[in-house]
Amino acid sequence: MPRNLDLTALRSFVVVAETGGVTRAAGFLNLTQSAVSMQIKRLEEMLDTTLLDRSARKIALTGEGEQLLGYARRMLQLNDELLSRMTSTDYEGELVLGVPHDIVYPFIPQVLQRFAQEMPRVKVNLLSSYTTKLKEQFAQGKVDIILTTEEQPDAGGEVLVEQRLVWVGAPGGAAWRGRPLRLAYEYNCFFRPLVQSALDDAGIAWEMAVESDSTRTIEASVSADLAVHSAMEGHVPRYLEEVNHAGALPELPLTRVIMYTAEGARPQAVRAMRDLLRQNYCKRGSPRLVDSDYNLAG
């Protein structure tokens, strides 16, 4: 018959491994040193193995201990998550978060995951749209927090990160060499007038080769080398590439990710989400590319 591992002993083992000693672990766990030592010993006896190398001045994990550590962390995480979800008396309700298509990845999934762990009883409704549309919905009180991509914030906006727009096209493509320069943009894309203005100032002729309400249509057209587009630096989709134009195209302006927060209802949930967004954008700056399926719309 299967036996059950002692989660309390597993927790002590994890804390000992992370702090590097029984004494420090006892302080974190609010237990006596002997109690922690007994729990580790009981765990070793149950598994019939040695988990800690006690021969050195600082306790280290044995090979078996290293193997157990990963499993123990996952088990404790599930245990804590379940208890929090089933017994939490924290704030309940719904929070509406609006984010432009082009900056959903890579940070927003991480933010949502952390938020769900911290406030499991709050449902997050994620809206992904254009900056202009999100600002309209925010003004109407339909969204609690929005992120936008703009050159400058309006009143009440908080700049989270500043990044430059870059030209993007098909890998190895030649559309950027054509004149007039063929562009592909959604009708409501915030980046569209910025790019057109930069080309006008540089005296480069351009034409709208592809216009659509569909982001997928724009993506397909650019990846087929029918036209070029723009994206925030660090957010270039993996199926496109930044154009190495060597000065043949104008440098595009800086764009900022700006956060607007509604006051009033759901202050606890809004504050928690706002803090997580700050942590992810302000501390990390330009994100690294990930294999997620980015959208292009601004």
Residue frames as qw, qx, qy, qz and C-alpha x, y, z in Angstrom:
[[0.000, 0.889, 0.458, 0.000, 0.00, 0.00, 0.00],
 [0.394, 0.598, -0.049, 0.697, 1.41, 3.46, -0.93],
 [0.459, -0.514, -0.416, 0.594, 2.74, 5.54, 1.93],
 [0.105, 0.938, 0.225, 0.241, 2.23, 9.28, 2.36],
 [0.519, 0.236, -0.251, 0.782, 5.10, 11.69, 2.73],
 [0.317, -0.712, -0.430, 0.456, 5.01, 14.09, 5.68],
 [0.317, 0.798, 0.202, 0.472, 4.52, 17.58, 4.19],
 [0.389, -0.917, 0.086, -0.025, 5.70, 19.22, 7.41],
 [0.740, -0.384, 0.378, 0.403, 8.97, 17.30, 7.20],
 [0.608, 0.463, 0.380, 0.522, 9.25, 18.15, 3.51],
 [0.036, 0.958, 0.104, 0.264, 8.82, 21.83, 4.29],
 [0.560, -0.766, 0.262, 0.176, 11.58, 21.67, 6.90],
 [0.769, -0.015, 0.427, 0.476, 13.84, 19.91, 4.40],
 [0.431, 0.720, 0.296, 0.456, 13.24, 22.58, 1.75],
 [0.183, -0.971, 0.043, -0.148, 13.93, 25.43, 4.18],
 [0.710, -0.531, 0.345, 0.309, 17.12, 23.73, 5.41],
 [0.703, 0.259, 0.415, 0.517, 18.27, 23.33, 1.80],
 [0.255, 0.833, 0.241, 0.428, 17.48, 26.95, 0.96],
 [0.304, -0.932, 0.129, -0.148, 19.00, 28.50, 4.09],
 [0.558, 0.538, -0.568, 0.275, 22.01, 26.19, 4.30],
 [0.189, 0.218, -0.782, 0.553, 21.58, 25.06, 7.88],
 [0.387, -0.486, -0.784, 0.008, 19.25, 23.67, 10.52],
 [0.248, -0.427, -0.423, 0.760, 19.67, 26.61, 12.88],
 [0.120, 0.168, -0.195, -0.959, 18.65, 29.22, 10.32],
 [0.353, -0.243, -0.752, -0.501, 15.81, 27.01, 9.09],
 [0.320, -0.461, -0.756, 0.336, 14.50, 26.68, 12.63],
 [0.050, -0.368, -0.201, 0.906, 14.29, 30.47, 12.85],
 [0.269, 0.040, -0.478, -0.835, 12.35, 30.72, 9.61],
 [0.472, -0.267, -0.787, -0.294, 9.98, 27.92, 10.61],
 [0.432, -0.533, 0.253, -0.682, 9.57, 29.17, 14.20],
 [0.950, -0.200, -0.232, -0.067, 10.61, 25.73, 15.49],
 [0.550, -0.704, 0.434, 0.114, 13.40, 24.51, 17.71],
 [0.244, 0.622, -0.704, -0.241, 16.58, 23.23, 16.12],
 [0.272, -0.139, 0.945, -0.121, 15.97, 19.77, 17.54],
 [0.623, 0.443, 0.494, -0.413, 12.45, 19.69, 16.06],
 [0.539, 0.707, -0.287, -0.357, 13.77, 20.47, 12.59],
 [0.052, 0.494, -0.866, -0.061, 16.52, 17.88, 12.94],
 [0.465, 0.073, 0.839, -0.275, 13.98, 15.23, 14.00],
 [0.663, 0.581, 0.215, -0.421, 11.78, 15.99, 11.00],
 [0.406, 0.677, -0.561, -0.249, 14.73, 15.60, 8.61],
 [0.148, -0.316, 0.932, -0.101, 15.76, 12.37, 10.30],
 [0.601, 0.270, 0.652, -0.377, 12.22, 11.00, 10.08],
 [0.630, 0.668, -0.093, -0.385, 12.12, 11.88, 6.36],
 [0.220, 0.591, -0.768, -0.116, 15.45, 10.13, 5.77],
 [0.345, -0.105, 0.904, -0.230, 14.26, 7.03, 7.62],
 [0.672, 0.445, 0.408, -0.429, 11.04, 6.91, 5.61],
 [0.628, 0.706, -0.232, -0.230, 12.92, 7.21, 2.30],
 [0.919, -0.214, 0.227, 0.240, 15.76, 4.99, 3.55],
 [0.641, 0.506, 0.035, 0.576, 18.40, 7.39, 2.29],
 [0.422, -0.499, -0.168, 0.738, 20.65, 10.24, 3.42],
 [0.286, 0.863, 0.372, 0.188, 19.45, 13.63, 2.27],
 [0.063, -0.978, 0.173, -0.094, 22.02, 15.93, 3.89],
 [0.764, 0.258, -0.346, 0.480, 25.80, 15.74, 3.81],
 [0.483, -0.869, -0.051, -0.090, 26.74, 16.68, 7.36],
 [0.851, -0.106, -0.038, 0.512, 30.48, 16.10, 7.00],
 [0.376, 0.425, 0.022, 0.823, 31.31, 19.66, 6.02],
 [0.106, -0.175, -0.428, 0.880, 30.99, 22.81, 8.10],
 [0.455, 0.225, 0.011, -0.862, 27.99, 23.91, 6.02],
 [0.621, 0.202, 0.736, -0.178, 25.26, 21.38, 5.39],
 [0.261, 0.356, -0.566, -0.696, 24.99, 20.34, 1.74],
 [0.856, 0.166, 0.149, -0.466, 22.56, 18.13, -0.14],
 [0.498, -0.178, 0.813, 0.243, 23.48, 14.63, -1.18],
 [0.101, 0.035, -0.718, -0.687, 22.57, 13.44, -4.67],
 [0.158, -0.476, -0.863, -0.057, 19.35, 11.99, -3.29],
 [0.100, -0.624, -0.414, 0.655, 18.65, 15.26, -1.49],
 [0.051, 0.324, -0.340, -0.881, 19.03, 17.25, -4.70],
 [0.167, -0.195, -0.842, -0.475, 16.61, 14.91, -6.41],
 [0.176, -0.573, -0.765, 0.236, 14.05, 15.24, -3.63],
 [0.103, -0.401, -0.180, 0.892, 14.26, 19.05, -3.48],
 [0.186, 0.019, -0.479, -0.858, 12.54, 19.65, -6.82],
 [0.376, -0.382, -0.808, -0.242, 9.70, 17.27, -6.00],
 [0.301, -0.479, -0.613, 0.552, 9.31, 18.72, -2.51],
 [0.005, 0.253, -0.011, -0.967, 9.00, 22.28, -3.81],
 [0.320, -0.125, -0.608, -0.716, 6.32, 21.29, -6.30],
 [0.408, -0.423, -0.808, 0.037, 4.35, 19.35, -3.67],
 [0.226, -0.458, -0.450, 0.733, 4.46, 22.25, -1.22],
 [0.098, 0.112, -0.244, -0.958, 3.47, 24.72, -3.92],
 [0.395, -0.281, -0.713, -0.507, 0.39, 22.66, -4.79],
 [0.396, -0.453, -0.723, 0.341, -0.44, 22.22, -1.12],
 [0.140, -0.373, -0.244, 0.884, -0.22, 25.96, -0.43],
 [0.195, -0.010, -0.435, -0.879, -2.13, 26.87, -3.57],
 [0.406, -0.376, -0.789, -0.268, -4.97, 24.48, -2.72],
 [0.334, -0.492, -0.607, 0.526, -5.23, 25.70, 0.85],
 [0.047, -0.256, -0.009, 0.965, -5.23, 29.30, -0.28],
 [0.282, -0.117, -0.571, -0.762, -7.94, 28.71, -2.85],
 [0.470, -0.403, -0.771, -0.146, -10.18, 26.67, -0.56],
 [0.465, -0.584, -0.529, 0.404, -9.85, 28.67, 2.64],
 [0.282, 0.092, 0.000, 0.955, -8.94, 32.21, 1.59],
 [0.027, -0.788, -0.563, 0.248, -11.14, 34.97, 2.96],
 [0.266, -0.269, 0.194, 0.905, -9.37, 37.62, 0.90],
 [0.355, 0.469, -0.018, -0.809, -11.05, 40.03, -1.46],
 [0.482, 0.295, 0.804, 0.185, -13.39, 38.46, -4.01],
 [0.361, 0.768, 0.157, -0.505, -14.61, 39.90, -7.28],
 [0.745, 0.462, 0.333, 0.347, -13.50, 40.67, -10.82],
 [0.211, -0.714, 0.217, 0.632, -10.73, 42.88, -12.17],
 [0.704, 0.660, 0.246, 0.088, -10.61, 44.01, -15.79],
 [0.432, -0.573, 0.383, 0.581, -7.12, 44.49, -17.27],
 [0.657, 0.738, 0.137, -0.069, -6.61, 45.95, -20.74],
 [0.496, -0.510, 0.493, 0.500, -3.35, 45.40, -22.66],
 [0.495, 0.654, -0.324, -0.471, -2.42, 46.19, -26.29],
 [0.976, 0.203, -0.037, -0.067, -1.88, 43.15, -28.46],
 [0.644, 0.597, -0.376, 0.295, 1.83, 43.77, -28.98],
 [0.039, 0.548, -0.639, 0.538, 2.86, 43.81, -25.30],
 [0.879, -0.314, -0.031, -0.358, 0.86, 40.88, -23.96],
 [0.951, -0.080, -0.068, 0.292, 4.00, 38.75, -24.17],
 [0.587, 0.005, -0.801, 0.115, 6.21, 38.01, -22.38],
 [0.015, 0.204, -0.594, 0.778, 5.21, 39.71, -19.11],
 [0.586, -0.209, 0.001, -0.783, 1.42, 39.50, -18.87],
 [0.832, -0.121, -0.518, -0.157, 1.16, 35.70, -18.51],
 [0.505, 0.059, -0.624, 0.594, 3.69, 35.87, -15.65],
 [0.183, -0.201, 0.276, -0.922, 1.74, 38.71, -14.01],
 [0.726, -0.197, -0.241, -0.613, -1.54, 36.82, -14.26],
 [0.767, -0.053, -0.625, 0.132, 0.01, 33.70, -12.76],
 [0.295, 0.081, -0.556, 0.773, 1.43, 35.61, -9.80],
 [0.376, -0.206, 0.086, -0.900, -1.81, 37.49, -9.27],
 [0.786, -0.183, -0.443, -0.389, -3.81, 34.24, -9.22],
 [0.645, -0.055, -0.647, 0.403, -1.52, 32.91, -6.51],
 [0.132, 0.057, -0.416, 0.898, -1.79, 36.06, -4.40],
 [0.446, 0.154, 0.276, -0.837, -5.53, 36.69, -4.88],
 [0.076, 0.038, 0.961, 0.261, -7.08, 33.36, -5.92],
 [0.194, 0.577, 0.749, -0.262, -10.65, 34.53, -5.42],
 [0.209, 0.705, -0.030, -0.677, -10.37, 37.43, -7.86],
 [0.708, 0.422, 0.519, 0.227, -11.28, 36.73, -11.48],
 [0.140, -0.545, 0.299, 0.771, -9.18, 38.63, -14.03],
 [0.633, 0.655, 0.411, -0.017, -10.82, 39.57, -17.32],
 [0.406, -0.383, 0.395, 0.730, -8.03, 40.31, -19.82],
 [0.524, 0.796, 0.250, -0.168, -8.91, 42.61, -22.72],
 [0.520, -0.240, 0.449, 0.686, -6.47, 42.76, -25.62],
 [0.403, 0.823, 0.397, 0.056, -7.07, 45.60, -28.05],
 [0.468, 0.543, 0.019, 0.697, -5.60, 48.79, -29.49],
 [0.301, -0.141, -0.392, 0.858, -4.36, 51.62, -27.30],
 [0.226, -0.153, -0.142, -0.952, -7.05, 54.01, -28.58],
 [0.632, -0.343, -0.558, -0.414, -9.82, 51.51, -27.90],
 [0.597, -0.280, -0.624, 0.420, -8.49, 50.68, -24.44],
 [0.143, -0.040, -0.256, 0.955, -8.35, 54.36, -23.52],
 [0.429, -0.264, -0.323, -0.801, -11.94, 54.81, -24.62],
 [0.703, -0.352, -0.607, -0.113, -13.07, 51.89, -22.46],
 [0.479, -0.165, -0.510, 0.695, -11.03, 53.16, -19.52],
 [0.075, -0.116, 0.045, -0.989, -12.62, 56.61, -19.80],
 [0.600, -0.286, -0.395, -0.634, -16.05, 54.95, -19.74],
 [0.495, -0.437, 0.562, -0.498, -15.18, 53.10, -16.52],
 [0.943, 0.111, -0.146, -0.278, -15.25, 49.68, -18.15],
 [0.808, 0.239, -0.409, 0.350, -11.64, 48.76, -17.30],
 [0.635, -0.751, -0.083, 0.162, -9.80, 48.87, -13.97],
 [0.404, -0.643, 0.423, 0.494, -6.23, 49.02, -15.30],
 [0.780, 0.615, 0.103, 0.052, -4.92, 49.53, -18.81],
 [0.527, -0.405, 0.387, 0.639, -1.46, 49.48, -20.35],
 [0.537, 0.820, 0.140, -0.137, -0.93, 51.59, -23.44],
 [0.669, -0.024, 0.273, 0.691, 1.82, 52.19, -25.97],
 [0.151, 0.961, 0.224, 0.065, 2.23, 55.95, -26.42],
 [0.511, 0.515, -0.200, 0.659, 4.90, 58.58, -26.86],
 [0.002, 0.282, -0.446, 0.850, 3.80, 60.55, -23.79],
 [0.147, -0.403, -0.873, 0.234, 1.34, 59.79, -20.97],
 [0.242, -0.663, -0.316, -0.634, -1.90, 61.64, -20.45],
 [0.312, -0.532, 0.408, -0.673, -2.84, 62.92, -17.01],
 [0.816, -0.288, 0.332, -0.375, -2.73, 60.10, -14.49],
 [0.922, 0.315, -0.224, 0.024, -0.53, 57.87, -16.64],
 [0.561, -0.684, 0.455, 0.104, 2.56, 56.18, -15.20],
 [0.584, 0.619, -0.511, -0.121, 5.46, 55.30, -17.50],
 [0.919, -0.308, 0.243, -0.026, 6.60, 51.74, -16.86],
 [0.682, -0.194, 0.478, 0.518, 9.26, 51.34, -19.54],
 [0.325, 0.809, -0.154, -0.465, 10.63, 53.19, -22.56],
 [0.666, -0.033, 0.654, 0.356, 11.52, 51.39, -25.77],
 [0.144, 0.473, -0.389, -0.778, 12.22, 52.36, -29.37],
 [0.816, 0.434, 0.244, -0.293, 10.11, 51.34, -32.32],
 [0.277, -0.412, 0.729, 0.471, 12.01, 49.29, -34.89],
 [0.616, 0.376, -0.372, -0.584, 11.32, 48.27, -38.46],
 [0.561, -0.128, 0.814, -0.079, 10.31, 44.63, -38.91],
 [0.625, 0.427, -0.367, -0.541, 9.89, 42.46, -41.96],
 [0.991, 0.061, -0.055, -0.102, 10.13, 38.93, -43.26],
 [0.667, -0.521, 0.433, 0.311, 13.37, 37.08, -42.40],
 [0.481, -0.116, 0.597, 0.631, 15.80, 37.83, -45.20],
 [0.377, 0.748, 0.546, -0.004, 13.13, 39.89, -46.92],
 [0.390, 0.066, 0.259, 0.881, 13.59, 42.74, -49.38],
 [0.009, 0.806, 0.558, 0.194, 10.34, 44.68, -49.03],
 [0.342, -0.807, -0.128, 0.465, 12.15, 47.39, -47.07],
 [0.413, -0.208, 0.415, 0.783, 14.24, 48.23, -50.14],
 [0.245, 0.563, 0.666, 0.423, 11.24, 49.10, -52.32],
 [0.001, 0.381, 0.148, -0.912, 10.18, 52.66, -53.13],
 [0.388, -0.593, 0.218, -0.671, 7.56, 53.70, -52.45],
 [0.023, 0.197, -0.906, 0.375, 7.97, 51.75, -49.23],
 [0.587, -0.301, -0.583, -0.474, 5.09, 49.33, -48.83],
 [0.176, -0.256, 0.647, -0.696, 3.52, 49.37, -45.36],
 [0.521, -0.326, -0.747, -0.252, 1.12, 47.00, -43.63],
 [0.017, -0.076, 0.575, -0.814, -0.90, 48.27, -40.65],
 [0.065, -0.585, -0.801, 0.111, -4.21, 47.90, -38.91],
 [0.030, 0.760, 0.325, 0.562, -6.51, 50.89, -39.27],
 [0.457, -0.855, -0.074, -0.236, -6.35, 51.77, -35.56],
 [0.834, -0.099, -0.213, 0.499, -2.70, 50.93, -34.88],
 [0.286, -0.925, -0.029, 0.249, -1.05, 53.62, -32.76],
 [0.570, -0.377, 0.423, 0.595, 2.29, 53.06, -34.47],
 [0.546, 0.555, 0.524, 0.344, 0.92, 53.77, -37.96],
 [0.157, 0.972, 0.106, 0.141, 0.95, 57.61, -37.90],
 [0.482, -0.761, 0.339, 0.271, 4.35, 57.63, -36.15],
 [0.663, -0.037, 0.587, 0.462, 5.88, 55.60, -38.95],
 [0.428, 0.732, 0.428, 0.313, 4.22, 57.64, -41.68],
 [0.109, -0.993, 0.032, 0.042, 5.45, 60.88, -40.10],
 [0.576, -0.556, 0.463, 0.381, 9.02, 59.55, -39.82],
 [0.619, 0.255, 0.580, 0.465, 8.99, 58.60, -43.51],
 [0.234, 0.909, 0.287, 0.191, 7.58, 61.98, -44.54],
 [0.302, -0.913, 0.199, 0.187, 10.28, 63.79, -42.54],
 [0.582, -0.361, 0.589, 0.429, 12.94, 61.65, -44.22],
 [0.377, 0.571, -0.339, -0.646, 11.52, 62.32, -47.68],
 [0.102, -0.105, 0.970, 0.194, 10.83, 58.64, -48.34],
 [0.582, 0.000, -0.317, -0.749, 7.77, 57.84, -50.43],
 [0.177, -0.013, 0.944, -0.277, 5.42, 55.23, -48.99],
 [0.563, -0.117, -0.409, -0.709, 2.12, 53.55, -49.68],
 [0.598, -0.167, 0.618, -0.482, -0.30, 51.53, -47.58],
 [0.323, 0.218, -0.842, -0.372, -0.01, 48.15, -49.27],
 [0.442, -0.311, -0.841, -0.030, -2.08, 46.28, -46.69],
 [0.272, -0.257, 0.323, -0.869, -4.78, 47.71, -44.43],
 [0.560, -0.262, -0.758, -0.206, -7.03, 45.62, -42.25],
 [0.570, -0.605, 0.171, -0.529, -8.87, 45.34, -38.95],
 [0.984, -0.169, -0.058, -0.001, -7.28, 41.90, -38.56],
 [0.321, -0.772, 0.538, 0.104, -3.88, 41.57, -36.91],
 [0.763, -0.045, 0.623, 0.169, -3.49, 38.14, -38.51],
 [0.635, 0.725, 0.233, 0.133, -3.86, 39.65, -41.96],
 [0.058, 0.944, -0.320, 0.048, -1.06, 42.11, -41.23],
 [0.591, -0.513, 0.619, 0.072, 1.16, 39.38, -39.79],
 [0.804, 0.247, 0.517, 0.161, 0.67, 37.14, -42.82],
 [0.492, 0.860, 0.067, 0.118, 1.37, 39.97, -45.26],
 [0.116, -0.885, 0.450, -0.026, 4.58, 41.05, -43.54],
 [0.658, -0.342, 0.666, 0.083, 5.88, 37.50, -43.13],
 [0.762, 0.447, 0.438, 0.167, 5.23, 36.98, -46.86],
 [0.433, -0.263, 0.246, 0.826, 7.54, 39.96, -47.56],
 [0.217, 0.696, 0.558, 0.396, 4.73, 41.99, -49.12],
 [0.087, -0.872, -0.025, -0.480, 5.33, 44.95, -46.85],
 [0.413, 0.142, -0.611, 0.660, 7.07, 46.12, -43.67],
 [0.514, -0.744, -0.378, -0.199, 5.72, 46.91, -40.22],
 [0.113, 0.582, -0.504, 0.628, 7.07, 48.17, -36.88],
 [0.762, -0.458, -0.457, 0.007, 7.23, 46.77, -33.37],
 [0.384, -0.873, 0.257, -0.158, 8.57, 47.81, -30.00],
 [0.358, 0.580, -0.711, 0.175, 12.20, 46.86, -29.53],
 [0.148, -0.231, 0.881, -0.386, 12.40, 43.48, -27.83],
 [0.618, 0.255, 0.557, -0.493, 8.90, 42.47, -28.96],
 [0.414, 0.439, -0.569, -0.559, 9.74, 41.38, -32.51],
 [0.927, 0.013, 0.197, -0.320, 7.82, 38.16, -33.31],
 [0.566, -0.387, 0.683, 0.252, 10.00, 35.11, -33.86],
 [0.654, 0.408, 0.589, 0.241, 8.62, 34.62, -37.37],
 [0.332, 0.918, 0.052, 0.211, 9.76, 38.14, -38.36],
 [0.710, -0.186, -0.111, 0.670, 13.02, 39.99, -37.84],
 [0.095, -0.863, -0.040, 0.494, 14.23, 43.50, -37.22],
 [0.678, 0.696, 0.109, 0.211, 15.21, 45.07, -40.54],
 [0.593, -0.456, 0.188, 0.637, 18.95, 45.73, -40.83],
 [0.466, 0.825, 0.301, 0.111, 18.52, 48.70, -43.15],
 [0.641, -0.101, 0.058, 0.759, 21.89, 50.39, -42.38],
 [0.076, -0.454, -0.077, 0.885, 20.33, 53.85, -42.38],
 [0.001, 0.191, 0.680, 0.708, 18.18, 53.40, -45.49],
 [0.342, -0.675, -0.586, -0.289, 15.08, 53.86, -43.34],
 [0.111, -0.675, 0.237, -0.690, 14.57, 56.57, -40.72],
 [0.213, -0.010, -0.825, 0.523, 15.04, 55.87, -37.04],
 [0.408, -0.588, -0.567, -0.409, 11.66, 55.51, -35.37],
 [0.219, -0.653, 0.262, -0.676, 10.66, 57.33, -32.18],
 [0.063, 0.088, -0.868, 0.484, 10.72, 56.12, -28.60],
 [0.596, -0.394, -0.429, -0.553, 7.51, 54.60, -27.34],
 [0.131, -0.306, 0.706, -0.626, 6.51, 54.11, -23.75],
 [0.447, -0.368, -0.809, -0.102, 4.45, 51.48, -21.99],
 [0.167, -0.298, 0.270, -0.900, 2.12, 53.52, -19.80],
 [0.253, -0.346, -0.891, 0.150, -0.20, 52.34, -17.03],
 [0.327, -0.352, -0.019, -0.877, -3.51, 53.96, -16.12],
 [0.227, -0.193, -0.902, 0.314, -5.28, 52.89, -12.94],
 [0.362, -0.597, -0.401, -0.593, -8.91, 53.53, -12.04],
 [0.034, -0.199, 0.624, -0.755, -9.71, 54.81, -8.59],
 [0.648, -0.173, 0.030, -0.741, -12.62, 53.66, -6.47],
 [0.940, -0.111, 0.062, -0.315, -13.91, 50.11, -6.65],
 [0.980, 0.052, -0.086, 0.174, -11.76, 47.04, -5.96],
 [0.007, 0.922, -0.370, 0.116, -8.83, 48.97, -4.46],
 [0.655, -0.484, 0.580, 0.035, -7.12, 45.90, -2.96],
 [0.825, 0.259, 0.461, 0.201, -7.15, 43.91, -6.20],
 [0.452, 0.873, 0.018, 0.185, -6.19, 46.92, -8.33],
 [0.237, -0.869, 0.432, -0.043, -3.29, 47.73, -6.03],
 [0.753, -0.266, 0.587, 0.131, -2.00, 44.16, -6.17],
 [0.748, 0.506, 0.357, 0.241, -2.18, 44.04, -9.98],
 [0.209, 0.963, -0.112, 0.129, -0.58, 47.47, -10.31],
 [0.439, -0.735, 0.514, 0.055, 2.36, 46.42, -8.14],
 [0.799, 0.000, 0.563, 0.211, 2.95, 43.25, -10.16],
 [0.595, 0.747, 0.205, 0.214, 2.90, 45.20, -13.43],
 [0.045, -0.951, 0.301, -0.061, 5.44, 47.64, -12.04],
 [0.647, -0.494, 0.568, 0.121, 7.71, 44.84, -10.88],
 [0.791, 0.225, 0.516, 0.240, 7.69, 43.08, -14.24],
 [0.505, 0.790, 0.180, 0.299, 8.08, 46.08, -16.54],
 [0.098, -0.965, 0.211, -0.118, 10.13, 48.55, -14.50],
 [0.608, -0.595, 0.515, 0.106, 12.72, 46.06, -13.25],
 [0.777, 0.074, 0.563, 0.273, 13.22, 44.09, -16.43],
 [0.065, 0.596, -0.345, -0.722, 13.19, 46.75, -19.12],
 [0.578, 0.395, -0.473, -0.535, 13.23, 45.41, -22.65],
 [0.863, -0.128, 0.432, -0.228, 11.98, 41.81, -22.62],
 [0.182, -0.338, 0.844, 0.373, 13.86, 38.98, -24.24],
 [0.594, 0.147, -0.492, -0.619, 12.26, 37.18, -27.13],
 [0.515, -0.079, 0.799, -0.302, 10.17, 34.18, -26.27],
 [0.038, 0.042, 0.890, 0.453, 8.54, 31.52, -28.42],
 [0.282, 0.534, 0.643, -0.471, 5.08, 32.81, -27.64],
 [0.332, 0.511, 0.610, 0.506, 2.87, 33.87, -30.53],
 [0.105, -0.406, -0.167, 0.893, 3.13, 37.66, -30.52],
 [0.340, 0.798, 0.488, 0.097, 0.64, 39.96, -32.17],
 [0.486, 0.194, 0.125, 0.843, 1.76, 43.12, -33.89],
 [0.048, -0.805, -0.386, -0.449, -0.94, 45.72, -33.29],
 [0.297, 0.120, -0.385, 0.866, -0.05, 48.83, -31.34]]
